[in-house]
Amino acid sequence: MAKAKGSPLIATTQFIRSEKGEDVLKSVLSRLSVDDRNIVTTCKPTDEVPLDVAIRLWRAADEELRQDEPEWVERAGGFSIEGPGVKMYSGLLRKSSPTEFLTQRVSLFKLYYHPGNMEVVEEEEEHAVLRLVGFDQADPLFCRRQTGGLRRALTEAGGQEPLAAHVRCVVEGDAFCEWELRWR
């Protein structure tokens, strides 16, 4: 069973609270089962929770937010890196270049999710392709959240004008998920 650390759930609730307010967060949480709501509201950053709980949180938030803000989940992914991610993992994120961040030995993905890893399959100056391997529980909101997180991670690693595009997706029938990254 795929797992997530508590930090992506916490970052999601922090994003909703800071961007939309406490009432909207309460509305999102009310869409969850009592058990899921308890996990979301009591987990600690390093707790392991079923990925399904995180996905149900993101779906509940999407139901609440998508009409007024269709790209909320990408923004939430970026928020999770910009705030909590930097606070917990600044040494992994703040590098001299995005290439150094992407090719380091410690995988940021593995610190948030398991099993699986995000691997660099193509690398050149100001461009890389990442592939998600060994993590076969995909969801469009998970993939979109990763896109926003990757874009922000490139910025934290010193890249300018970062672009992250989800170019292959298992949800759409591809054999794996892949992101193409560009920066200056």
C-alpha positions as CSV (number, residue, x, y, z in Angstrom):
1,M,0.0,0.0,0.0
2,A,1.3,3.4,-0.9
3,K,2.0,5.8,1.9
4,A,2.5,9.5,2.4
5,K,4.1,11.3,5.3
6,G,1.8,13.6,7.2
7,S,3.5,16.7,5.9
8,P,1.7,16.8,2.5
9,L,-1.7,16.6,4.4
10,I,-0.6,19.3,6.8
11,A,0.6,21.5,4.0
12,T,-2.7,21.1,2.2
13,T,-4.7,22.2,5.2
14,Q,-2.3,25.1,5.8
15,F,-2.6,26.1,2.2
16,I,-6.4,26.1,2.3
17,R,-6.5,28.0,5.6
18,S,-4.0,30.6,4.5
19,E,-5.6,31.1,1.0
20,K,-9.3,30.6,1.6
21,G,-9.8,30.8,5.4
22,E,-10.9,28.7,8.2
23,D,-14.5,28.3,7.1
24,V,-13.5,26.9,3.7
25,L,-11.1,24.5,5.4
26,K,-13.9,23.3,7.7
27,S,-16.1,22.8,4.6
28,V,-13.4,20.7,3.0
29,L,-12.8,18.6,6.1
30,S,-16.6,18.0,6.4
31,R,-16.5,16.2,3.1
32,L,-14.2,13.5,4.6
33,S,-15.3,10.5,6.7
34,V,-14.8,10.9,10.5
35,D,-11.8,8.5,10.3
36,D,-10.1,10.4,7.5
37,R,-10.8,13.8,9.1
38,N,-9.2,12.5,12.3
39,I,-6.1,11.4,10.5
40,V,-5.8,14.7,8.6
41,T,-6.3,16.8,11.7
42,T,-4.0,14.9,14.0
43,C,-1.1,13.6,11.9
44,K,2.4,14.9,12.5
45,P,4.7,15.7,9.6
46,T,6.7,12.5,9.8
47,D,3.7,10.1,10.5
48,E,3.0,7.6,7.7
49,V,-0.6,7.6,6.5
50,P,-2.2,5.7,3.6
51,L,-1.9,7.7,0.4
52,D,-5.6,7.1,-0.1
53,V,-6.3,9.4,2.8
54,A,-4.2,12.2,1.2
55,I,-6.0,11.6,-2.2
56,R,-9.4,11.8,-0.5
57,L,-8.4,15.1,1.1
58,W,-7.2,16.5,-2.2
59,R,-10.5,15.3,-3.9
60,A,-12.5,17.0,-1.1
61,A,-10.5,20.2,-1.5
62,D,-10.9,20.0,-5.3
63,E,-14.7,19.7,-5.0
64,E,-14.7,22.8,-2.8
65,L,-12.1,24.9,-4.7
66,R,-11.9,24.0,-8.4
67,Q,-14.8,26.1,-9.6
68,D,-13.3,29.4,-8.3
69,E,-9.6,28.3,-8.7
70,P,-9.0,25.5,-11.2
71,E,-5.2,25.4,-10.5
72,W,-5.4,25.3,-6.7
73,V,-3.7,21.9,-6.5
74,E,-0.6,23.0,-8.4
75,R,-0.5,26.1,-6.1
76,A,-0.9,23.9,-3.1
77,G,2.0,21.7,-4.3
78,G,4.2,24.7,-4.7
79,F,3.1,26.0,-1.2
80,S,4.1,22.7,0.3
81,I,7.7,23.1,-1.0
82,E,8.0,26.9,-0.4
83,G,6.9,26.8,3.2
84,P,7.0,23.5,5.1
85,G,9.3,21.8,2.6
86,V,12.0,24.5,2.9
87,K,11.6,24.5,6.6
88,M,12.1,20.7,6.9
89,Y,14.5,20.1,4.0
90,S,16.3,23.3,3.1
91,G,19.6,21.5,2.7
92,L,18.1,19.3,0.0
93,L,16.2,22.1,-1.8
94,R,18.6,25.1,-1.7
95,K,21.3,24.2,-4.1
96,S,23.6,26.0,-6.5
97,S,21.5,24.9,-9.4
98,P,18.4,22.8,-10.2
99,T,20.7,20.2,-11.7
100,E,22.4,19.8,-8.4
101,F,19.0,19.4,-6.7
102,L,17.8,16.9,-9.2
103,T,20.9,14.7,-9.2
104,Q,21.6,14.6,-5.5
105,R,21.8,11.3,-3.7
106,V,18.9,11.9,-1.3
107,S,15.5,11.8,-3.0
108,L,13.0,14.4,-1.8
109,F,10.2,12.2,-3.2
110,K,11.2,9.4,-0.9
111,L,11.0,11.7,2.1
112,Y,7.3,12.3,1.4
113,Y,6.0,9.1,-0.3
114,H,6.8,5.4,-0.6
115,P,7.3,3.1,-2.3
116,G,8.8,4.4,-5.4
117,N,11.1,7.3,-6.5
118,M,11.3,10.2,-8.9
119,E,14.3,9.5,-11.1
120,V,16.1,11.7,-13.6
121,V,16.0,9.9,-17.0
122,E,17.2,12.8,-19.1
123,E,19.4,15.7,-18.1
124,E,21.0,18.6,-19.9
125,E,21.7,22.2,-19.2
126,E,18.4,23.9,-18.1
127,H,16.3,20.8,-18.9
128,A,15.5,17.5,-17.3
129,V,12.9,14.7,-17.5
130,L,11.8,13.0,-14.3
131,R,10.1,9.6,-14.2
132,L,8.1,8.2,-11.3
133,V,9.1,4.6,-10.8
134,G,7.8,1.9,-8.5
135,F,4.8,4.1,-7.4
136,D,1.8,2.8,-9.3
137,Q,-1.0,4.4,-7.3
138,A,-1.6,7.5,-9.4
139,D,-4.3,10.1,-9.3
140,P,-4.7,13.2,-11.4
141,L,-4.6,15.5,-8.3
142,F,-1.5,13.7,-7.0
143,C,0.2,14.3,-10.4
144,R,-0.9,18.0,-10.6
145,R,0.3,18.5,-7.0
146,Q,3.7,17.1,-8.0
147,T,3.8,19.5,-11.0
148,G,3.4,22.5,-8.7
149,G,5.9,21.1,-6.2
150,L,8.5,20.5,-8.9
151,R,8.1,24.0,-10.3
152,R,8.6,25.5,-6.8
153,A,11.6,23.1,-6.1
154,L,13.3,24.4,-9.2
155,T,13.0,27.9,-7.9
156,E,14.3,27.0,-4.5
157,A,17.2,25.3,-6.1
158,G,18.2,28.6,-7.9
159,G,16.3,28.1,-11.2
160,Q,14.6,31.1,-12.8
161,E,11.4,31.0,-14.9
162,P,10.8,27.3,-14.0
163,L,8.5,25.2,-16.1
164,A,7.2,21.8,-15.1
165,A,4.9,19.8,-17.4
166,H,3.4,16.4,-16.7
167,V,4.0,14.9,-20.1
168,R,3.1,11.2,-19.4
169,C,0.6,9.8,-17.0
170,V,-0.5,6.3,-15.9
171,V,-4.0,7.6,-15.4
172,E,-4.1,8.3,-19.1
173,G,-2.8,4.9,-20.0
174,D,1.0,5.6,-20.2
175,A,3.4,3.0,-18.6
176,F,4.6,5.6,-16.1
177,C,4.3,9.3,-15.1
178,E,6.9,11.7,-16.4
179,W,7.6,15.4,-15.9
180,E,9.6,17.6,-18.3
181,L,11.4,20.4,-16.4
182,R,12.9,23.6,-17.8
183,W,14.6,26.6,-16.2
184,R,17.0,29.4,-16.8
